[in-house]
Amino acid sequence: MERRIGIAIRQWRIDAGLSQDELADRASLSRSAVQALETGRGSRLATLIRVLRALDRADALDALAPRTGPSPIEQLAAQRRADRRTSRAPRVGRRG
């Protein structure tokens, strides 16, 4: 996983037209910290976050954020309630 993240970071850096030194300066890190991150050699989470912010790619962390809103169980229960309401046939009363 660290290797895959490193490959993505390297590609984003290259796409941004930055050298490792330039990215390190923007992220207030050493070049060796950026190099370690790109090669997947065990970097700290704080380093990853700094680099992503410097690359304007903090959105990459969105997948890791906890979900907000109803849980899957709550969503299923709501769907079942809605299904029950729509599956009931309307009652037709007889008038005499």
C-alpha positions, 0 to 999 in steps of 0.5 A: 500500500505504501508503494502504491501511495508513493507512486501516486504522490510521485505522479501528482508531483510530476503532473504539477511540474515540481521537483522533489526539492520544490515539493519539499519546500512547499510542504516544509519537509526535507527532500529525503522525506519526500523521496521516502514517501515516493518510494514507499519506505515508511513515512509518517502520516503527517508527512503524507498530509503535508505533501498532499496539501502542498500538491493541492490533493488533500481530497485524496484523503476523503476516502479515509474519512468516516462516513457521515449520515445514516449507517448502512443498517439505518438506510436499510431499515428506512428502505424497508419501511418505505417499501412496506408503505408503497406495497400496501394496496389501498383499501376500498370501502363499500358503501351501501 
